[in-house]
């Protein structure tokens, strides 16, 4: 969920000011309104609302000095822009639909629309958090169609790009059991795979081994890449792995860093039984668990 090359990001067009101006005024162009961190949907089954220029014209005119539109690329062959809408006050466009949180939308939208919504939301939130240059403190203006920001101080002129935080997420197995843990505050009975952010100077495999040991005291042997998922809460890239516990060392679970409330080994039979509760279906954690559950136990 949220992944897939559904948007032609058209990087070569981002710095073509004339083309962007023309696209902004084209009635064929579509606009994705983001109210705070919510996106606009309607219908049953739910669909993402993509506004025409005529439908958002008044809002853009009233906020023309805010630089609140961001070029996303070509979606279904048409230029698409995200439009940032401050969360204060009543949400606009209520006659067209309702604004919903992306965690909910990921479960109901078609894959291409979920991908577009995550893209739009991520860039809107990044712009909201990156108003000033981190080097000299001057105001940073939107640049390249909103896909970066550039410092307004000509002596600095630094260009800043949206941040993506790499994080590993791993399903560890030991014989016919899988290692799952839970954090305080999760719904009762919910367990998931081990995850954590990659640290500076660390390979992905090193991060897997460190995080698993820090959180559960388990030493990992073989590490194999599985798949990845953009996780826009707010800006992570989840890099999924499967790993096997080292059979030559003691594998007693201890919660070394206190990040987990509990961790344990679970068999396929236990996971099929409904306890513990598995990760949400939109997550790569669930993809990792389902992949193991459906694999040949003899492999």
C-alpha positions as CSV (number, residue, x, y, z in Angstrom):
1,X,0.0,0.0,0.0
2,X,1.1,3.6,-0.9
3,X,3.8,2.1,-3.3
4,X,3.8,1.9,-7.1
5,X,5.0,4.0,-9.9
6,X,1.5,5.4,-10.7
7,X,2.7,9.0,-11.0
8,X,5.0,10.1,-13.8
9,X,7.0,12.5,-11.7
10,X,8.3,14.3,-14.8
11,X,11.4,15.7,-13.1
12,X,12.5,17.5,-16.2
13,X,9.4,19.7,-16.1
14,X,9.8,20.9,-12.5
15,X,12.1,23.8,-13.4
16,X,10.3,24.8,-16.6
17,X,8.4,27.8,-15.2
18,X,6.5,28.4,-18.4
19,X,5.3,24.9,-18.6
20,X,4.2,24.9,-15.0
21,X,2.3,28.2,-15.4
22,X,0.5,26.7,-18.4
23,X,-0.3,23.5,-16.6
24,X,-1.7,25.4,-13.6
25,X,-4.2,27.2,-15.8
26,X,-5.2,24.2,-17.9
27,X,-8.7,22.8,-17.2
28,X,-7.4,19.3,-17.8
29,X,-5.0,19.6,-14.8
30,X,-6.1,18.0,-11.6
31,X,-5.6,19.3,-8.0
32,X,-5.3,17.3,-4.8
33,X,-6.4,19.4,-1.9
34,X,-4.7,18.5,1.4
35,X,-6.4,20.1,4.5
36,X,-3.8,19.9,7.2
37,X,-2.8,16.3,6.7
38,X,-6.2,15.0,5.4
39,X,-7.2,14.3,1.8
40,X,-10.6,14.7,0.2
41,X,-12.7,11.7,-0.8
42,X,-16.2,10.8,-1.7
43,X,-18.3,7.9,-3.0
44,X,-18.9,4.3,-2.2
45,X,-16.4,2.7,-2.8
46,X,-14.3,5.7,-1.8
47,X,-12.4,7.7,-4.4
48,X,-9.9,10.5,-4.1
49,X,-11.3,13.8,-5.2
50,X,-9.3,15.4,-8.0
51,X,-10.4,18.9,-8.5
52,X,-10.5,20.7,-11.9
53,X,-9.1,24.2,-12.2
54,X,-12.6,25.7,-12.3
55,X,-13.4,24.0,-9.0
56,X,-10.4,25.3,-7.1
57,X,-10.0,28.6,-9.0
58,X,-11.4,30.8,-6.2
59,X,-9.3,29.2,-3.5
60,X,-6.1,29.7,-5.6
61,X,-7.0,33.3,-6.3
62,X,-7.5,34.0,-2.6
63,X,-4.2,32.4,-1.7
64,X,-2.1,33.3,-4.7
65,X,0.7,34.7,-2.5
66,X,1.0,31.5,-0.4
67,X,2.9,29.4,-3.0
68,X,0.7,26.6,-1.8
69,X,0.6,24.4,-5.0
70,X,3.1,21.6,-5.6
71,X,3.6,19.9,-8.9
72,X,3.4,16.1,-8.4
73,X,3.8,14.9,-12.0
74,X,1.4,13.4,-14.5
75,X,-1.4,11.3,-13.1
76,X,-3.5,9.3,-15.6
77,X,-1.8,11.4,-18.3
78,X,-2.8,14.8,-16.8
79,X,-0.7,17.3,-14.8
80,X,-1.4,17.0,-11.0
81,X,-0.7,19.5,-8.2
82,X,-1.1,19.2,-4.5
83,X,-2.7,22.2,-2.8
84,X,-1.9,22.9,0.8
85,X,-4.9,24.1,2.8
86,X,-4.4,25.3,6.4
87,X,-6.2,23.1,9.0
88,X,-7.6,26.0,10.9
89,X,-11.3,26.6,10.4
90,X,-14.0,24.7,8.5
91,X,-12.7,22.4,5.8
92,X,-13.5,23.7,2.2
93,X,-15.1,21.7,-0.6
94,X,-17.6,20.1,1.8
95,X,-20.1,20.0,-1.0
96,X,-17.8,17.6,-2.9
97,X,-16.7,15.2,-0.2
98,X,-15.1,14.8,3.1
99,X,-11.5,15.0,4.3
100,X,-10.1,11.8,5.8
101,X,-6.9,10.7,7.4
102,X,-4.5,8.7,5.1
103,X,-4.3,5.8,7.5
104,X,-8.0,5.2,6.8
105,X,-7.7,6.1,3.1
106,X,-5.0,3.4,2.6
107,X,-7.6,0.7,3.3
108,X,-10.3,2.0,0.9
109,X,-8.7,3.8,-2.0
110,X,-7.6,2.2,-5.3
111,X,-3.8,1.7,-5.2
112,X,-3.0,4.5,-7.7
113,X,-5.1,7.0,-5.7
114,X,-3.6,5.9,-2.4
115,X,-0.1,6.4,-3.9
116,X,-1.0,9.9,-5.2
117,X,-2.6,10.9,-1.8
118,X,0.5,9.8,0.1
119,X,2.8,11.8,-2.4
120,X,0.7,14.9,-2.0
121,X,0.3,14.7,1.8
122,X,4.0,14.1,2.2
123,X,5.1,17.1,0.3
124,X,2.5,19.4,1.9
125,X,3.7,18.4,5.4
126,X,7.3,18.8,4.5
127,X,6.8,22.3,3.2
128,X,5.0,23.2,6.4
129,X,8.0,22.0,8.5
130,X,10.8,23.5,6.3
131,X,10.0,27.2,6.2
132,X,13.6,28.4,6.9
133,X,17.1,27.5,5.7
134,X,18.8,25.2,8.2
135,X,22.2,26.8,7.4
136,X,21.6,30.6,7.7
137,X,18.1,30.8,9.1
138,X,16.7,32.9,6.1
139,X,13.3,32.2,4.7
140,X,13.3,29.3,2.1
141,X,11.0,29.7,-0.9
142,X,9.4,26.8,-2.8
143,X,11.5,25.8,-5.8
144,X,11.2,23.4,-8.7
145,X,7.5,23.3,-8.7
146,X,7.5,22.8,-5.0
147,X,9.7,19.7,-5.1
148,X,12.4,21.5,-3.1
149,X,13.0,24.9,-1.3
150,X,15.7,27.4,-1.9
151,X,17.2,29.8,0.6
152,X,16.2,33.5,-0.1
153,X,19.6,34.7,1.1
154,X,21.6,35.0,-2.1
155,X,24.9,34.6,-0.2
156,X,23.6,31.2,0.9
157,X,21.3,30.1,-1.9
158,X,21.1,26.6,-0.5
159,X,18.6,24.2,-2.0
160,X,16.8,21.8,0.4
161,X,15.1,18.6,-0.7
162,X,12.2,16.7,1.0
163,X,13.5,14.4,3.7
164,X,13.0,10.7,3.6
165,X,13.9,8.7,6.7
166,X,15.2,5.1,6.0
167,X,13.9,2.5,8.5
168,X,14.4,-1.2,8.6
169,X,11.5,-3.6,9.4
170,X,12.3,-7.3,9.8
171,X,10.5,-10.6,10.5
172,X,12.9,-12.8,12.4
173,X,12.3,-16.6,12.4
174,X,13.8,-19.4,14.5
175,X,12.8,-22.8,13.3
176,X,9.0,-22.8,13.0
177,X,8.4,-19.7,15.1
178,X,8.5,-16.0,14.3
179,X,9.5,-13.1,16.6
180,X,6.9,-10.4,17.2
181,X,6.8,-7.6,19.8
182,X,4.4,-4.9,21.0
183,X,4.7,-1.4,22.1
184,X,2.9,0.3,25.0
185,X,-0.3,2.0,23.8
186,X,-1.0,-0.4,20.9
187,X,-4.5,-2.0,20.8
188,X,-4.8,-5.0,23.2
189,X,-3.2,-8.1,21.8
190,X,-1.6,-6.4,18.8
191,X,2.0,-7.6,17.9
192,X,4.2,-6.7,15.0
193,X,7.7,-7.1,13.5
194,X,10.8,-5.4,14.8
195,X,11.5,-2.0,13.2
196,X,13.8,1.0,13.7
197,X,15.6,3.9,12.0
198,X,18.9,3.4,10.2
199,X,21.7,5.4,11.9
200,X,24.5,7.3,10.3
201,X,27.4,5.2,9.0
202,X,25.2,2.0,9.1
203,X,24.4,-0.5,6.4
204,X,20.8,-1.8,6.2
205,X,22.0,-5.3,7.3
206,X,23.9,-3.8,10.3
207,X,20.7,-1.8,11.2
208,X,18.7,-5.0,11.2
209,X,21.1,-6.8,13.5
210,X,21.4,-3.9,15.9
211,X,17.7,-3.1,16.2
212,X,16.7,-6.8,16.7
213,X,19.4,-7.1,19.5
214,X,18.6,-3.8,21.1
215,X,14.8,-4.5,21.3
216,X,14.8,-8.2,22.0
217,X,18.3,-9.5,22.8
218,X,18.1,-11.9,19.8
219,X,21.2,-12.3,17.7
220,X,20.5,-12.5,13.9
221,X,22.4,-14.6,11.4
222,X,21.2,-14.6,7.8
223,X,19.5,-11.3,6.6
224,X,17.7,-11.2,3.3
225,X,16.0,-8.2,1.7
226,X,12.2,-8.6,1.0
227,X,10.5,-5.4,-0.2
228,X,10.0,-1.8,0.6
229,X,7.1,0.6,1.3
230,X,6.8,4.4,1.5
231,X,5.3,5.1,4.9
232,X,4.1,8.7,4.9
233,X,3.7,9.0,8.7
234,X,5.3,11.4,8.3
235,X,8.2,10.6,5.9
236,X,9.7,7.1,6.3
237,X,10.8,4.6,3.7
238,X,10.4,1.1,5.3
239,X,12.9,-1.4,4.0
240,X,11.6,-4.9,4.7
241,X,13.8,-7.9,5.5
242,X,13.4,-11.5,6.7
243,X,16.1,-12.9,8.9
244,X,17.0,-16.0,10.9
245,X,18.1,-16.1,14.5
246,X,21.6,-17.3,14.9
247,X,21.3,-21.0,15.9
248,X,24.7,-21.0,17.6
249,X,24.0,-18.5,20.4
250,X,21.6,-18.3,23.3
251,X,18.3,-16.8,22.1
252,X,16.7,-15.7,25.4
253,X,14.4,-12.7,24.8
254,X,15.2,-9.7,26.9
255,X,13.8,-6.1,26.3
256,X,17.2,-4.4,26.3
257,X,16.2,-0.8,25.4
258,X,12.7,-0.7,26.8
259,X,11.1,0.3,23.4
260,X,8.9,-2.8,23.5
261,X,6.4,-3.8,26.2
262,X,6.6,-7.4,25.3
263,X,8.2,-9.8,22.7
264,X,7.8,-13.5,22.1
265,X,8.1,-16.3,19.6
266,X,4.9,-17.4,17.9
267,X,4.1,-20.4,15.8
268,X,2.1,-20.4,12.6
269,X,-0.7,-22.2,14.5
270,X,-0.8,-19.4,17.1
271,X,-0.9,-16.7,14.5
272,X,-3.7,-18.4,12.5
273,X,-5.7,-18.7,15.7
274,X,-6.3,-15.0,15.9
275,X,-4.0,-14.3,18.8
276,X,-1.9,-12.3,18.8
277,X,-3.6,-9.7,16.5
278,X,-1.5,-9.1,13.4
279,X,-0.3,-5.8,12.0
280,X,-2.7,-3.7,9.9
281,X,-3.1,-4.9,6.3
282,X,-1.9,-1.7,4.8
283,X,1.6,-2.1,6.4
284,X,4.7,-3.9,5.1
285,X,4.8,-5.6,8.6
286,X,1.7,-7.5,7.6
287,X,3.2,-8.3,4.2
288,X,6.2,-9.8,5.9
289,X,4.1,-11.9,8.3
290,X,1.7,-13.1,5.6
291,X,4.6,-14.1,3.4
292,X,6.0,-16.3,6.2
293,X,2.6,-17.7,7.1
294,X,2.0,-18.7,3.4
295,X,5.5,-20.1,2.8
296,X,6.4,-23.8,2.9
297,X,7.4,-24.5,6.5
298,X,10.1,-26.8,5.3
299,X,12.0,-24.1,3.4
